[in-house]
Amino acid sequence: MTEEPDLVALFYRADWTRLSLTARVREIIDWTHMRSRPVSLVPRLSDDSPLLDLPPMEPSLEEHRARLRIAPGGRYQVDILAVAAPGEDPPGPDVVVRRRYGNGPGLPPPYPELLWPSSLLNAFSLELVERAELAGRATLRVVATPAPGVWRAAARDRRAERIEVIADAETGILLRFAEFFEGRTVHLAQLSDARFGPEAGDLAEPGDDAEDDAARHGDPLASLSSVFSGPGWSAARSAVNVAGEVLGFTARRAPRRAGAAAPWETATTEDPEAAMPPAGDRFDPAVAGGPASDEVLHALHRSGRAEFSATLHLWLDAERFGERARSWTSGHGLGGGSAIGSAFGRVGTAHQATRVAVGGGGRYRVEHLGYRNQNHPRVIACDGTRRWQVFDDRVIVGPVRPLDEEITELIDTAVLLPAHVSDVLEAEVSGRRGFALRAARPTDRAGRPMLGRLENADLVVDAQLGIVTRLSSYQGDSLLRRYEFRDVAPLSADGRDFTVDIPPGVPVEHSDGGPLDDLDIPPALRSALRTAESAAKAARDLLDSLGNRRRPR
């Protein structure tokens, strides 16, 4: 009996930098349907980043052909071949129009869809469909489909409907990659005439006309579908995320009444855990850790499917965080750093405790314990069909929205698999077995996943659930921020983890999920604005209806 291959381990450990390979490449993008998918314009800013439905486009099909050679050490050469335009005679089979090469360590592969199969481990379920032999090599046909569970917005909103691949069973790289949307192939990349072995990786001198990919800051050569990548976008995204976290954390604790004591002024007497926990011994993977085992890889891969209840604690050295934000924004020529630093400078060390329950089918419940601004909800709960926001003076019932991205980032650790993790050490948090690790330092990895809070942090990942049970971020030797899940337990059989208790006499408002739900305004004004918004919509619908009736046929 043939042993089933471990697809998670195979795709994770596929290392294109050790290959000796020569092959022909063909890549086709159906831009008309690729761009018709909703695209998240502002990844990772919130749990409901705006999605853009792009208008229909004229048919647009782009084809790319090339000869590829790869040598050990991550060196490669690509001869881009001529492709006939519509209505033109086909060119010769080997007319080279451009030549590119990469010799520097840390460069991404020229065809990441094929040579970085670990991207299939992020929020996808894998199914082995068929074993076959192709040109004398054992291959695996695998289908990847969106996995149910809690996944961060950047992965959740841009996942393909289905991806079908043919993987080389020995190396794990992909010989064929086909992405589907609405039943159509929107992206196809494949290798043909592939030869492996020392002689296959012989590289010729690039020549004076060849282009060095290292001079392009490590941008992928032929990831035709890459968007929102590169140093400029990364810097802008980091600035917005830093500012958003600083201001959001402050707003949730801002006193509502004039003259009221700020929460951080009384936290040390009211909250016995207000002080930042001791940093303890820092995890040094280069000294203490070992390679990630299959157990670690599978824990990360299944993390978004975790169902559990727990109490999430967050400590933030707000003053240091403000200093870092001010320094970062000033160093990158961005405004607002002084305001951010001043806002956090007033807070000192902040502590927040939140009761969290996460289940299948889009169910979750988040209850903020202790102090909070009265115009922020005390409880947010979702049963997969509706979402409740319970305030002190009202309850808003609206359509489903994903779990808050801050909590999602602690649950979804599958994003670490494409980025890879450092060496791993066994650890324990609140009596639960786990693994201490870090995201591998992404040296010039263009197009890598956005790790958010997991980047540059010491992590402990639960061995059973795969979630982050402890996250520690440092500034120098000082602890800057710590998240910690405590009292992690299975969900109750009777579903009480997701119940919503509405106090007697509290009004219940029904909403379509518009921005008014989250505005910090008095209930009467919110109700008036919602009524005006509904009236305006009704008027627009009436005018549209009349216009349709009068339109000549």
N, C-alpha and C positions, 0 to 999 in steps of 0.2 A: 504493500500500500504506500503510495507516494505521500510524503508529509506535506501538509498545507504550508505555503510560504507565509512568513510574517511580513505583510505588506508595510506595516508601520515602520518596522526596523529596516526593511529594504530601502524604502524611499528616503528615510531619514539619513541613512549612512551612504547613500549614493554620492560619490565624490568625483566630480568631473575633473578635478585638478590632478588626479592620478591616472587619467586615461591616456592611452595612445590610440587615436581614432582618426580615421578619414571617412567622409561620407558626403553625399549630395543632400542638400537641404531644399525643401519646398515649403513655403508658408503662404497661406491665403487668408485674408481678412475680409469678411462681409461687413463693411462699415455701416451699411444701411440698417442692418438688424443689430449689430453690435452696439451702436449708439442709441438704439431705441429703448435699451434697458434703462430704468431709472438709475441715475448716478448721484452719489452723495457728494454734494458740492463742498461741504465743510466737514471732512471726516473727523470723528472723535470729539467734537465740541460738546455734544450733548446726547441724551438718549434718543432724541428725535431730530437729528440733523436734517435740514431740508433736502428733499430729493427733487431732482430736475427731470421732468419728462420731456425729452428733446423732441422737437417737431419732426414729422416724416422727412426723409431725405431722398434725393434722387438715388437710383441704384448706383452703388459704388463698391466695386470689388477690386482689391489690391493683391497682386501676386508678387512673390519674392522667391528667387532661386539663387543658390550659391553652392560653392564647394567649401567644405569645412575640414580643417586639420587641427587636431588637438594633441599636444605633447605634455608629458608630466610637468608639474609645477604650475599649472594654470596658464600655459602658453598656448596661443592659438593663432591661426590665420584663416581669413575668410575672403574668398574670391566671389564677389557679387556678380552674377551673370545677367546678361541682357534678357529681358522679357518683352515679348511683342505686345504692343498696344492694340486695342480693338481695331480691326480693319487693316492691320499691318501684316506683312509677311513675317513668319517666324524667323528669328535670327539663328545663327549657328549655335550648336549645342554648348559651346564653351567660350562665348564672347564675354570677356571680363570687362565690366564697366567701372568697377571700383575694387580696391583691395584694402582690407583692414587687418590689423593684427593687435595682439596683446601679449606683452612679455612681463608685465609687472605683477608681483604678488598682490592679492586682495581684489583684483578685478573681478566683476561678475562674469558669468559665462556669456558667450555671444547669443545663445538662444535659451533663455532661462526657462521657458515652458518645458523644454525637453531635458535640459541638463540640471535643473533644480527641481526634481520631483517632490521634494519635501513640502512644496506649497500645497500639494493635495492633502496634506495632513491637517490643514487649518480649516475646521468647521465642515469637513466632508466625511461621509461614510464611504468605505471602500468595499467593493465586492469583486472577488476573483470570478471571472466569467469563463475563461478558457485558458488552457495551456496549449502552446503550439510551438513549432519550430520554424524559424525564419532565417534563411540563408545560413543554415547550419548552426544557429544559436537558439537556445531555449528562450522562449518569451512567455509573458503573462499578459492576457487581456483583462483589464481592470476597468470597472465603471465606478466613478465617484459621483455621489449625489449629496445635496445639502443635508447635513445632519440636523435632527431636531435638537433643541436645547437653547442655552443662553450663550450667544456669541456676540462679540463686539461689532459695532455698526459697520466698520470698514470691511469686515469679512461678510457680515450678514447681508448687507444691502447690495453687494456687488458679486455675489456668488453666481456661478453659472447654473442653469437649470440641470445640466448633466455634463460630465466630462468623461470621455472614453479614451483610454490610453493603451498602448502596447509597450510594455516595459521589458528591457533586457533582464533576464532572470539572474544573471551573474553580477552585473554592475549596478542595476537599479535605474539607470538612465532610461529615458523614454525614446522609443523609436517612432512613436506616433502619438500626437496629442490632438484631440478633436473636442471642441467646446460647442455646446448646443444651447439655443435659446428659442423658445416657442417652437420646438421641433425642428429647427433649422440649424445646420452647421454654420456657426458664425466665425470660427477661428480654427484653422487646420495648420498644423506644423508636423513635418515628418522627415525622417532620415531614410535615405535609400542607398544601396550599394555600400553599406557600412562595413568597414574592416577594422578589427581590433588587433593590437599587438605592437611590438616595438617598431617595426618598419612602417606601420600605418601613421605613426606620429612624427615622421621626419618633416621638419619645417625648412622651407627654403628661405633665402635672404629676402626680406620684404620688398626691397627696392625703394627708390627715391619717391615714387608716386604713392606708396602705401600710407595709410592713415593710422596713427597710433591711438588706440582707444584710451590709453592712459591719459592722454591730453584732453579727453572729453570728460574728465572727472568720474570715470568708471560707469558712464551711462551704458545700459545694455544696448548691444548693437542692433538687435532686430526684434525687440519686444514691441511690435507695432501697436499693441493695445495698451501700452503703459501710459497712464495719465497721472497728474499730480505727483510727480517724482522730481528728484534733483535737489541740489543744495538750497536753491532759493525758496522752493515750496516748503522744504523741511524746516528752514529757519522761520518762515512766517507762521507755520503751524505751531511750532514750539512756543513762539511768542504769545500767540493767542491762547494756547492752553495754559501757560504759566499765568497770564493775566486773569483768565477765566476762573482758575482754581482759587487764586488769591481773593478776588472780589466776591466770588460765590461763597467762599468759606466765611468771609467777613459779614456778608449780607444775612446769612442764616442766623448769625448771632447778634445782629445789630439790635439794640433796645428800641422798642416801638414807642414808648411814651417819653415825652420830653422830661429830662431830669432823672429818668430811671437809671439805675446802676447798670453798667455794662456787665454782661455775663462773665467775662474774664476777670472782672474786679472781685467777684465773690466766689469764683470757681474753686479756689483752694479751700474754702471753708465748707462749701456745699457738696463738693465732689471729692471723695477720698482718693480717686485715681487721677486727679487733674495733672499731676506732675508727669513729665516725660519719663518713661521707664529707662532704667540704665541700659546703656548700649550693649554691654556684655562683650564677649569675644566675637570679633568679626570673622566671617567665613572667608578663608583664602583658598579658592579652588586649586591654585597652582601648588599649594603645599599639602592640603588635606584631602582633596577630592580624588575621585576616580572617574573613569568614563561612564556616561549615562547608560544604565542597563536597559534591557527590554522592558522591565517593570516600570521604570521611570517614563520611558517613551509612551507606553500605553496609558499611564496615569494622565499624562498631559493631553493625549489624544482624546480621551473620553471626558475631559473636565467639564465642557459645556453642557453635558448631559446630567451633571450631578444634581441630586435632589436631597435637600437637607434643611435644617433650621440651625441657627447660630446667633450669637451676639457679636457684632462687629464693632471693635474699638479702633478709634483713630486718634493719634496724638500728632500734633503739628507744632513745631517750633516756629511760630508765625513770624517772629522778628527776624530770624535767620532766613526764612523763606522769602520774606519781603526784601531783605538785603540782596539775596541771590537774584530775585526777579528784577530789582532795580539795576544791578550790575549787568545782567544779561541783556536787558532791553537797551541800556545805554551803550553797551559794547557793540550792539548791532544797529545802532542809529535809529532806534524806535522810541517814540514818545510814550509817556504814561508811566515810566519807571518810578518817578518820584512819588506820584500818587499811590501807586501800588505799595511801595516801601512804607509810606506813612500810614496807610490803612492797616497793614499787618504789624507795624511797629507798636500800635496801640494794644494788640491782642496778647502778646507774650506767647505762652504755651497754651494751646487749646486742646480740649479733649471732647470727643463725641462718641456716644454709644448708640448703636442702632440694632434693633432686633430684625433679623432677616430670615425669611422662609422662601425657598425656591423649589418649585415642582415642575412636572412635565406639562405639556400643553399650554405653555405661556403663563402658568400661574406663578404669582409671587406676592409677598406681603412684606412691606418695609415700615417699621415703626420707629420713629425718632424718640429716644429716651432722653430725659433730662430737659435742659433749657433749649428752646428754639424760638425764633421769631413767630409771633402769633399769626402772621399772615403767610406762613409756610405750613404745609400740611403736616399733621402729626402722624397720620397713617396713609400710605399709598398701597393699594391692593388691586390685584388683577386676577380674574378667574379664567382668562383666555378668551372671554367674549366681551367683557366690560372692565373698566378701571374706575376705582373709587379713590377720591382724595378727601380725607377727613380733616377738616379744619376745626378750630375751636367753635366757630359760629355757623358753619355750613358744611354740607357734603356735596361734592361735585361728582356726578356719574357721567362718564364719557367713554369714547371708544378705546380700544386696546392700544397701549403704547409699550415699547420694550422696557425692560428693567433699566434703571439708571446706569449710565455707562461707567460711573465710578465703581459700583459694585460689580458690574459685568467684567471689568478688567481684572478683578481679583478671582473671578470664577473661571473665565476663559483663559487657560494657559496654553491651549493648543497653538496659539500664535508664536510660542517659543520654538516650536518644531521647525518651521521654515528658517528662523533666525539661528537655530541651534543653541544649545546650552553649554555652559562650561562644565568642568568636572564636577561630580556630585558627591555629597557626603550625607550619610543618614543622620537625621535629626528628630526632635520631638517638640511639639507645641501643645500645651494643655493636655498632655497625656496621649496625644495621637501621633502615631509614627508618620514621618515624612522625610523629605529629601531637601537638603540645603543646596542651592544652586544659583547661578546667575545666567542671564542671557549672554551668549557669546558676544564679545565686542564686535560690532558690525563695521569692519574696516572697509570703507568705501563701497559698501554693498548698496548700489543703486537699486531702487525698487523693492527694498526689503520691507517686511511688514512693520506697521506702526505699533510699537510695543507699549506706548503710553507710560503708565506708572511702573511697569515692570522693567523698564530700561534703567541701567545703572543702579540697580537696587539688589540687596541681598534678599533672596526669597527662600521660604520653606513651603514646599508643595506637599499636600496631603497624599499619602501613599494610596489611599482607597479612592478618594473623590477626585484628586488631581487639582483641586482649588488651592489658591495661595492662603495658607493659614497664618503666615506672618510675612510682612514686607517691611524692610528697613532701608531707608534712604539716608545718606550721610552727607554732611558738608565738612570736609576734612575728617577729623576723628569724632565730630559731634553728630549725634543722631538728629536728623532734620525732620523725619516723618516716619511714623510706624502705623501700619494696619495690622490688626490681629483678630482672627476669628476665634471665639471661645464658645464653650458649651455646644460644640458641633454634635448634632444628633440626627437620627432618621426622622422623617416626617411622621406625624401621628396618623394612624389608620383611619380616623374619623374625619379628617380634613379640617380640624379646628385651627391648624396653623394659618389658614387663609381666611378666617372669618373676619367680618367687618362689623363692629358694634357701633350703631348710630344712636347717640344719646337722645332721649325723648325730647321732642320739641325743636330739635335742630332741623332747619329746612334742608331739603334735598333738591339740588339743581341738576338738570340734565343738559348736557353740553355736546356739541359736535367735535370737541377736542381742539377748539381754536385757541389762539394765544391769550384770550381774556382769562382763561383758567389759571394762568400762572402769574398774572399781573398783581402787584401788591397795591390794590385799591379797595376802598370800602365796598361791601356787598351790594348796597343800593346802587352805586354807580356802575358796578359790573353788570347788574341786572338791567339797568337802563341801556347800557351800551349793547348788551346782547339783544335786547328787544329792537333797538335801532338797526343793528346789523341784520336781524331777521327780516325787518320791514324792507330794508334796502334790497336784500336778496329777492324777496317776493316781487318787488317792483321790477327788478331786472328780468326775472323770469317772465312776468307779464308782458313786458315790452318785447322780449325775444319771441314770445308766443304770437303776439300781434304781428310782428315783423315776418314771421314764417307764414302766417295766413295770407298776408298781402303780397308775398313774393310771387311774381308771375311764373307760370309753368310753361 
